[in-house]
């Protein structure tokens, strides 16, 4: 690696790098100078991981006594670092000392998965007990596997998703306190929720003013995940199959995904794709933070693996790339709830017996809450929704049942069970 290139990158960071205007995220405040762990921030591309890093750095510098010269920030997706290897780490630290006149105390490594052997590098640096380290990565599986082996006990994980609805409201400067919700200001909250359902929470998408601009940016994210995060990283050969699965998920989110049925559909269209390959690609889509997939609830791992998964888009904005001609508001609402469950790192399943329940939330060793999602309760669907929820509650001995709707709030008693109905947007900001 050319050391002059490293010096140039470091000089840009120390001298020219201006932090963009930041929206503070609902993420842990890190007392980095007192932290002995590596902070690993994982999440989808363009969700705000780099901005969160800047937020940590700004807090660090504003609190003092630290200076910019105490901080080394490296973006490993910088094209100038395409030849950088683990062996070049000492060269990087030497270059920093030459440019800054001192060794760094804080190391911020963005998109660390681009560095081959990154976990060994971090372990070595951490073992020296000289640095405080923060890294980001856009691949859940990669981070989890490496942290479970090389970095066990040395690392603290933070999940960074696109804006939550609370953050989305803050981005637009909309108050959502209890008093506001009792005034006409509630209307602004509801209007913003409509926007959030359709457009999702990617920060840069929220900044765009027109729908064509938003779609174009989301299409860029989609292609980046397709080519860089999956096709290149996993050396995928069946490009047409991966494309078919991603396109399918844009239309079939909040639905069951059966590997067997999808395999038969491929054969019907004379496309190759074994069940094992489909299963592998579904895993890649989850690891790259494009999809979430919930298992059918069962105490048996074997039965969970055998049954179809219920898939959701990591961000509802991707639904704007769908080829469907009509908007399914109920599916969007369910997907937003699924994403929030994922953000809260709840262990979720779906229930399917004689009837269905959208979410079973497990806490510890037992299911704790059953959640049904529908746009509105009507004379036509109320009995079906309540029966699905009550069946799950009774079968799994769950005491708490919730129905999340667009904007209904009440309490019901059904089959001897107390069930709370509340607006999904209110649940999102609680």
VENTA-V203002 format. One record per helix or strand of 3 or more residues. SS is the DSSP state (H for helix, E for strand). FROM is the first residue (numbers start at 1). LEN is the number of residues. Records with the same first field share a line. If there is no record, write none. Layout:
SS->FROM-LEN + FROM-LEN
This chain:
H->3-14 + 32-3 + 49-15 + 68-3 + 79-3 + 86-15 + 112-3 + 118-10 + 140-10 + 165-7 + 180-3 + 185-15 + 203-5 + 211-22 + 239-14 + 259-10 + 275-13 + 301-6 + 316-6 + 329-15 + 382-14 + 424-6
E->38-5 + 71-5 + 106-5 + 132-6 + 155-5 + 255-3 + 291-6 + 309-5 + 347-6 + 356-8 + 366-8 + 400-6 + 410-5 + 417-7
